[in-house]
Amino acid sequence: MGGAVTNVFGSRVAHAMGSGAINGHYLIRDYTVAAISVSGILAVGAVLASPLLPLLGIVHGDYVETIPYGIALFGTAVLGGSVNSIYSTYYWVSGRGGWVALEVSSVGIAVNVASVLALIIIDRDLGLYSVIIAAYLGSFVSLVIYLFMDENPPHAIDIAVNLVVYLLLTIASALSYLLMANSWPLYQLIILLVTILVTYIMRPIPRSVINQLPNFVKPLLMPFTRTGE
């Protein structure tokens, strides 16, 4: 889900930057903001739809018990996939140094591993949730490094504001399922509708991104696209 969004936007970043026709710094800001909003909507939608998998016969037996872990992972999908992957693409393709992306990723992985070990020592009962929390922390550290490396602070602020909004919405959707008995599907549906409304009000997707996407995708994203660009 989030990976598919990242792959589409990441490939478009690489193509546009490879052509040399677009300012790379503006491009990475635009695609990152777009990826945050789209993956946020998809993550909240996935939280809503996941409990349907056993009812539809898609997930069986012991695998049903893994659904809460998947939902918890969806809650951090915006941070873990979209932003860091596109920033990595930017540094690899822009010629600003592939080693930069590798170094930042290495720091994130180190934080991830250290966090898993620490959480297991603190509370073994966390189980797979310790892995999800650690992945969140590793992604967060990587993102902070990328944003501090941004040469244009207003762009970093734009990314950070959108990230906070959608991260809170996805986490709220996941936690409403994990912590509130019998909350599904009402609370998750409400949060999905709120997410779509927030996206419509914010219109976070830049027109530069729309112009780079396939024609069949454009009508779906146009209502959430900034006007006057």
C-alpha positions in Angstrom: 0.0 0.0 0.0 2.4 2.7 1.2 5.2 1.0 -0.7 3.2 1.2 -3.9 2.6 4.9 -3.4 6.3 5.4 -2.7 7.4 3.4 -5.7 5.1 5.5 -8.0 6.2 8.8 -6.6 9.8 7.7 -6.3 10.0 6.6 -9.9 8.5 9.9 -11.0 11.1 11.8 -8.9 13.9 9.8 -10.6 12.5 10.4 -14.1 11.8 14.1 -13.6 15.2 14.7 -12.0 17.0 12.6 -14.6 15.5 14.8 -17.3 17.1 17.9 -15.6 14.0 19.9 -16.4 12.8 20.6 -12.9 14.4 22.1 -9.8 15.3 19.1 -7.7 14.8 20.8 -4.4 11.3 21.9 -5.1 10.5 18.5 -6.6 11.5 16.5 -3.5 9.3 18.8 -1.4 6.3 18.4 -3.7 6.5 14.7 -4.1 7.2 14.1 -0.3 4.1 16.2 0.6 2.0 14.3 -1.9 3.2 10.9 -0.7 2.4 11.8 2.9 -1.2 12.8 2.1 -1.9 9.9 -0.2 -0.3 7.2 2.0 -2.1 8.7 5.0 -5.5 8.2 3.4 -4.6 4.7 2.3 -3.3 3.8 5.7 -6.4 4.9 7.5 -8.5 3.1 4.8 -6.4 0.0 5.4 -7.1 0.1 9.2 -10.8 0.3 8.4 -10.7 -2.6 5.9 -8.3 -5.0 7.7 -10.9 -6.6 10.0 -12.9 -7.6 6.9 -10.2 -9.9 5.7 -11.3 -13.0 7.8 -15.0 -12.2 7.0 -14.2 -12.3 3.3 -12.1 -15.5 3.7 -8.9 -13.9 2.7 -7.1 -14.5 6.0 -7.5 -17.8 7.8 -6.6 -19.6 11.0 -3.7 -18.3 13.1 -3.1 -15.5 10.6 -6.2 -13.7 11.9 -4.3 -13.0 15.2 -1.8 -11.0 13.3 -4.3 -8.4 12.1 -3.8 -6.1 15.1 0.0 -6.1 14.4 -0.7 -5.1 10.8 -3.1 -2.4 11.9 -0.4 -1.0 14.3 2.1 -1.0 11.4 -0.4 0.9 9.2 -0.5 3.6 12.0 3.2 4.4 11.3 3.1 3.8 7.5 3.3 7.5 6.6 6.5 8.0 8.6 8.2 4.6 7.8 7.6 4.4 4.1 6.7 7.5 2.2 9.0 10.2 3.5 12.2 8.4 4.1 12.0 6.4 0.9 11.5 9.5 -1.3 14.3 11.4 0.5 16.6 8.4 -0.1 15.6 8.5 -3.8 16.4 12.2 -3.9 19.9 11.8 -2.6 20.7 8.9 -4.8 19.4 10.4 -8.0 20.3 14.1 -7.5 24.1 13.5 -7.4 24.3 15.0 -3.9 25.8 11.8 -2.7 24.4 8.3 -2.5 26.5 7.7 0.6 24.4 10.3 2.4 21.2 8.2 1.9 23.2 5.1 2.9 24.6 6.7 6.1 21.2 8.0 7.2 19.6 4.6 6.6 22.3 3.0 8.6 21.6 5.3 11.5 17.9 4.5 11.3 18.6 0.7 11.3 21.0 1.1 14.3 18.3 2.9 16.2 15.8 0.3 15.1 17.9 -2.6 16.4 18.8 -0.9 19.6 15.2 0.0 20.3 14.0 -3.6 19.8 16.6 -4.9 22.2 15.7 -2.2 24.8 12.0 -2.9 24.5 12.5 -6.6 24.9 14.5 -6.1 28.0 11.9 -3.6 29.4 8.8 -5.7 28.6 8.9 -9.1 26.9 5.1 -9.1 26.7 5.2 -6.5 23.9 6.0 -9.2 21.4 5.8 -8.0 17.8 4.7 -4.6 19.0 8.3 -4.0 20.1 9.4 -4.4 16.5 6.7 -2.0 15.2 7.6 0.6 17.8 11.3 0.2 17.1 10.7 0.6 13.3 8.8 3.8 14.1 11.7 5.2 16.2 14.2 4.3 13.5 12.1 6.0 10.8 11.6 9.0 13.0 15.4 9.5 13.6 16.1 9.1 9.9 13.4 11.7 9.0 14.8 14.2 11.5 18.2 13.9 10.0 16.9 14.5 6.5 14.9 17.5 7.5 17.8 19.1 9.3 19.9 18.5 6.1 17.2 20.4 4.1 18.8 23.6 2.7 15.5 25.5 2.6 13.8 25.5 6.1 10.3 26.5 4.8 10.2 23.3 2.7 11.1 21.3 5.8 8.4 23.0 7.7 5.8 22.3 5.0 6.8 18.6 5.0 6.8 18.5 8.8 3.3 20.0 9.2 1.8 17.6 6.7 3.6 14.7 8.3 2.3 15.5 11.8 -1.3 15.9 10.6 -1.4 12.6 8.7 0.7 10.7 11.3 -1.8 11.7 14.0 -4.7 10.6 11.9 -3.2 7.2 11.1 -2.1 6.6 14.7 -5.6 7.6 16.0 -7.2 5.2 13.6 -4.9 2.3 14.6 -5.2 3.0 18.3 -9.0 3.3 18.2 -9.0 -0.4 17.0 -6.2 -1.6 19.3 -7.4 0.0 22.5 -11.1 0.4 22.3 -13.2 -2.8 22.4 -15.9 -3.0 19.8 -14.8 0.2 18.2 -14.8 -1.2 14.7 -16.0 0.0 12.2 -17.6 3.2 13.5 -14.6 5.0 14.9 -12.3 4.0 12.0 -14.9 5.1 9.5 -15.2 8.5 11.2 -11.5 8.9 11.2 -11.3 8.0 7.5 -14.0 10.6 6.7 -12.2 13.2 8.8 -8.9 12.4 7.0 -10.6 12.9 3.6 -12.1 16.2 4.8 -8.8 17.4 6.2 -7.1 16.6 2.9 -9.8 18.4 1.0 -9.4 21.5 3.2 -5.6 21.5 3.2 -5.3 20.5 -0.5 -1.7 19.5 0.1 -0.9 17.9 -3.3 1.1 20.4 -5.5 0.0 20.7 -9.1 3.6 19.9 -10.2 3.0 16.3 -8.9 -0.3 16.0 -10.7 1.3 17.0 -14.0 3.8 14.1 -13.6 1.3 11.4 -12.9 -0.6 9.0 -15.4 -3.8 10.4 -16.7 -6.0 7.8 -15.0 -4.7 9.0 -11.5 -5.2 12.7 -12.0 -9.0 12.8 -11.6 -8.7 11.0 -8.2 -6.2 13.5 -6.8 -7.4 16.8 -8.4 -9.9 17.6 -5.6 -7.0 17.6 -3.2 -4.6 19.6 -5.4 -3.5 23.2 -4.6 -5.1 25.8 -6.9 -3.3 28.7 -8.4 0.1 26.9 -8.9 
